């Protein structure tokens, strides 16, 4: 029987809104679940997921609800455009998000209105927070946050580790993505892909190793990357803007990521995590190694 997440499961994120069905990962189609094909009966390992029934359906719905929320958050932090704004505020999107929130988020997860008349104020607030300097008060890139006394190789090593996560799941950043691997939109979309893959593995009863690998990757990525810095990012963003939609987005991001950390037994990062000082030598090092713009897993530029 169709569930409330059938639309999301089939990747129809843009139903009746005109938003392109595209991802920041060039080889990922949101309208086709990007995971391995269902295993044949002979290839399947013994089940580790629940037997078919209410428990299995609940697990599938939870994974798809999480995927939908991650996708929504990723789109909300993209450079504001009227078509993307139309999708964020569309009744179909809000209905899907309400259903997903009921399954995968706490009550504190508030859904901004994103009304047509709010686009210009949101755009101005977004530009004030993120768009007027190379690094503002609340950067959208992970490697800007961390111990100010960390090793000089902290930033290139983190970029390499994020690229390795993407590469391990066969994902390549789209040529027109325009952002480094550590950008918030890419990290959120990566978690969307993993959650969708988990749902697919459950629904088609893929082998136990595939499901375990997917869940382990989500836990590790939250612990080492997304869950480490987004609490500090969200706190900074909430303090930096009075625009209701952007401020609400910051709060919902913090609530959801912290709930995800709890779900996977991961301690979220501190909201007081400091910004690293601007290090021009480290920036030059990132440029020279090619990790700033190369697709995940690509060899360093020579």
Secondary structure, DSSP 4 states (H G I P E B T S, - for coil): ---TTHHHHTT-TTTTT------SBTT--TTS--SPPPPPTTTPPPP-SPPTTHHHHHHHHHHHHHHHHHHHHHHHTSPP-HHHHHHHH-HHHHHHHHHHHHHHS-TT-------GGGHHHHHHHHIIIIISSSS-SS-SBGGGBS-TTS-TTHHHHHHHHHHHHHHHTT--B-TT--S-TTBHHHHHHHHHHHHHHHHHHHHTT--HHHHHHHHHHHHHHIIIIIHHHHHHHHHHHHHH---HHHHHHHHHHHHHHHHHHHHTT-PPPPTTPPBPPP-HHHHHHHHHHTTTTSPTTPPPP-
